[in-house]
Amino acid sequence: MTNECGWIAQTGSSPARSSLQGSVKADWLIIGAGITGLSAAHSLAQLHPQARIVIVDRQRAAQGASARNSGFVVGHEHPTTDELIGNHGFAGYETDTAISRAASDEVRQRIARHGIDCDFRDAGYFFAVNDPGKLTDVEAKLATLRAVGASAEFLQGEQLTEKLGTRHYQAAIWCGRGNALLQPAKYVKGLLDALPESVTLFENTDITGLERLGEGRIRANGRAGSVEARQVIVCLNAFIPRSGIDHSATFPMELSASLTRPLSDEEFQAIGTVEPWGVLSTRPLGATVRLTPDRRVMIRNTAEYRSRDLTDSELLQRRQHHVLGLQRRFPFLGEQDIQYTWTGHLSASRSGQPYFGKVEEGVFAVAGCNGSGVARGTLWGRLLAELSSGASSPILESVMQRAQPGWLPPKPFLDIGAMLRMRLEAVRARTEI
Ligand SMILES: Cc1cc2nc3c(=O)[nH]c(=O)nc-3n(C[C@H](O)[C@H](O)[C@H](O)COP(=O)(O)OP(=O)(O)OC[C@H]3O[C@@H](n4cnc5c(N)ncnc54)[C@H](O)[C@@H]3O)c2cc1C
């Protein structure tokens, strides 16, 4: 089967750019042209209009995880028990929410500034469950979310069915004011298409390592050329070890998703002509589901820690899992209704916090988006541009202070520990796939 991202197929590609050949000199080099790298490129170009800025990507730009994700713009995370108001972790939750809200505002500003048409819906989304036991402490969660500035409402029974058009979900917290939905491939292509002329992009350019030269210059080596720059910003997310940064305490995950054909008029009427929506699970391995503005259903219900990419036959098995999830929600949909199935990589950390900051003189990096890199990546890109320019701000300080990804054991203990944890989480989420 073909690994084809439905969002990219609907969006199309920008004109191809050449790959890096020979030796190129720049003031700034950005490695990785996803949301984070492109956002960094825009901010650098704004801060330094005369500077030569180069950005490279090992494949087509704007077609990695940044185009393949579920399109949730995270302004408010579902609080854990420890983070509830009055508990020990609330102060940290407040700080993280301030960062996420700034990140979500950054997305709005980018969309407005560059006139990006990406089906942006500023109407919140749901933390919803099939098993009501998976949504605990509802009153405390509502109070916590409201205390940090969110709108939050509890829904169940008919009221929830009327919103979502399926009886699968038994209870939910709808959360708005910051949380939004967009079409990810359109958003990141918008960032790419709006790059100013001072930014040179090389595609299909695989950076294999960084080398320190004299006089503060750094050389990034590709297979057919190299870029020499004084400042390098590494925005590789799950692929950060490829730049030689191997101490980020983040690890890669591979996720898979499917997108159906649009629902017919009859099907749409049968589910109650509901507004487009997005549902996140309260469990890490529960399904993420959307009903899109063009009435398609997207489901992402696998996430795995892997050291090699899924093969086609493995992806086919993951698609069966998507079918199962679809039929639980909309029994009239089957495998024949799926138009696209794809995979994508994200970068995770044990604490849920990123690796972010100055790696060494002239080198800056981020990884560990933990599934909220649409908004956070947009903010991190700007903040890395500012940090590498010597600027400082309260939000930058706050991000740097929170950037503690946590300790990871060395391999093979990491592999064994991660595999066991994923199995446990899969059992805990089995009613929510
Ligand atoms: C299926 C899925 C669903 C998700 N859902 C959501 C969601 O709903 N909301 C949310 O906020 N986040 C979500 N995420 C996470 C989100 O997609 C990422 O956090 C975000 O895209 C990170 O952007 P980035 O620019 O940092 O990384 P990427 O988009 O991964 O960009 C990194 C780029 O580096 C390039 N690269 C790799 N190696 C090299 C090299 N050696 N040399 C040069 N270039 C290289 C890659 O080709 C890639 O384009 C999801 C992720 C997946 C996979």
The ligand as an ORCA input file, in Angstrom:
! r2SCAN-3c Opt
* xyz 0 1
  C       0.758     11.723     12.933
  C       1.157     12.909     13.766
  C       0.178     13.659     14.401
  C       0.535     14.800     15.130
  N      -0.461     15.607     15.616
  C      -0.134     16.820     16.128
  C      -1.145     17.754     16.453
  O      -2.339     17.540     16.238
  N      -0.764     18.942     16.996
  C       0.550     19.261     17.214
  O       0.837     20.336     17.711
  N       1.531     18.396     16.866
  C       1.226     17.190     16.330
  N       2.226     16.344     15.943
  C       3.624     16.788     16.102
  C       3.994     17.835     15.052
  O       3.777     17.333     13.775
  C       5.456     18.196     15.230
  O       5.656     18.607     16.557
  C       5.891     19.327     14.335
  O       5.590     19.055     13.008
  C       7.374     19.559     14.504
  O       7.815     20.427     13.492
  P       9.348     20.534     13.217
  O       9.531     21.569     12.186
  O      10.065     20.723     14.506
  O       9.783     19.087     12.709
  P       9.515     18.358     11.316
  O       8.270     18.761     10.679
  O       9.750     16.899     11.604
  O      10.694     18.918     10.421
  C      12.003     18.426     10.486
  C      12.530     18.417      9.075
  O      13.902     18.002      9.122
  C      14.170     17.302      7.938
  N      15.388     16.506      8.119
  C      15.519     15.323      8.770
  N      16.811     14.920      8.735
  C      17.500     15.872      8.067
  C      18.860     16.026      7.703
  N      19.775     15.115      8.049
  N      19.233     17.111      6.992
  C      18.313     18.062      6.627
  N      17.006     17.956      6.955
  C      16.604     16.882      7.672
  C      12.919     16.468      7.714
  O      12.812     16.089      6.342
  C      11.829     17.431      8.149
  O      11.229     18.127      7.074
  C       1.911     15.161     15.262
  C       2.901     14.392     14.645
  C       2.538     13.281     13.899
  C       3.627     12.482     13.240
*
